[in-house]
Amino acid sequence: MDRYAVIGNPVAHSKSPQIHEAFARATGQALTYERLEAPLDGFVPTVEAFARGGGRGLNVTAPFKLEAFALANAHSKRAELSGAANTLKRESGGWSGDNTDGPGIVRDLTHNLGVALAARDVLVLGAGGAARGIMSSVLAEHPRSLTVCNRTFAKAESIARLFAAYGPIAAAPSDALAGRSFDVVINATSAGLVATSTPVWPPASAVTGAFAYDMIYADRPTLFRQWADANGAKQTADGLGMLIEQAAESFFLWRGVRPDTAPVFSLLRPEGRL
């Protein structure tokens, strides 16, 4: 059977095997899916060994998305724009790279959560690879505005310039957000990932009345969601749905079949949205 895997370091926590095994069962696809923990200095040799063993596709997680992009000899437009690849597909000439994070978050927001992005004011916190990976897909939904805020303002400006041709995007420092409000606020930073973090969020007005979405997923409300709830967010959600939806996009790229994601969400979180 064709082999697929998620590669990262660490990777033992990944829910991707459960997700793709469920997709395979539901669609009648014969494949195997495993976890590959590559040494921090051994991404390429691990991928090459996987390919020699019949590997057909990889989901790539931290910290290897930039290396995956560099390894691929063909890229989708969204991978080119993000400068990172979270999906690799084995082709006759080598690996092709894609980035499915953007379609994943957009489908989770608009389809699963019923949050419209069109004609809305959207704030994205962070200007790293996670933010870059979703920009083109969010702008394709035609928001009224998309503001990028980052602790290092120059990085936010860089992203705004990169995606200026794709929609109404602008950079803003945190202190410039005081008094401004947004319809949707997306946390694309790793701040608040663990309880020992001391994240610096924007002024409370930015999240008051907004839908606050954390790209991080966890089995209990993340620190960002706790902060958003405490400051009057209309609703909050974590990124588990994004994880599932970007996996479905990867599965479609590999197998040409788009699986139904609702049963998988129920499988991973039977209690529903936290």
Stockholm file with secondary structure:
# STOCKHOLM 1.0

chainA/1-274         MDRYAVIGNPVAHSKSPQIHEAFARATGQALTYERLEAPLDGFVPTVEAFARGGGRGLNVTAPFKLEAFALANAHSKRAELSGAANTLKRESGGWSGDNTDGPGIVRDLTHNLGVALAARDVLVLGAGGAARGIMSSVLAEHPRSLTVCNRTFAKAESIARLFAAYGPIAAAPSDALAGRSFDVVINATSAGLVATSTPVWPPASAVTGAFAYDMIYADRPTLFRQWADANGAKQTADGLGMLIEQAAESFFLWRGVRPDTAPVFSLLRPEGRL
#=GR chainA/1-274 SS CEEEEEEESSCTTCCHHHHHHHHHHHHTCCEEEEEEECCTTCHHHHHHHHHHTTEEEEEECTTCHHHHHHHCSEECHHHHHHTCCSEEEEETTEEEEECCHHHHHHHIIIIISCCCCTTCEEEEECCSHHHHHHHHHHHTTCCSEEEEECSSHHHHHHHHHHTGGGSSEEECCGGGGTTCCCSEEEECSCTTSSTTCCCCCCCGGGTTTSEEEESSCCSSCCHHHHHHHHTTCSEEECTHHHHHHHHHHHHHHHHSCCCCCHHHHHHHCTTCCC
#=GC SS_cons         CEEEEEEESSCTTCCHHHHHHHHHHHHTCCEEEEEEECCTTCHHHHHHHHHHTTEEEEEECTTCHHHHHHHCSEECHHHHHHTCCSEEEEETTEEEEECCHHHHHHHIIIIISCCCCTTCEEEEECCSHHHHHHHHHHHTTCCSEEEEECSSHHHHHHHHHHTGGGSSEEECCGGGGTTCCCSEEEECSCTTSSTTCCCCCCCGGGTTTSEEEESSCCSSCCHHHHHHHHTTCSEEECTHHHHHHHHHHHHHHHHSCCCCCHHHHHHHCTTCCC
//
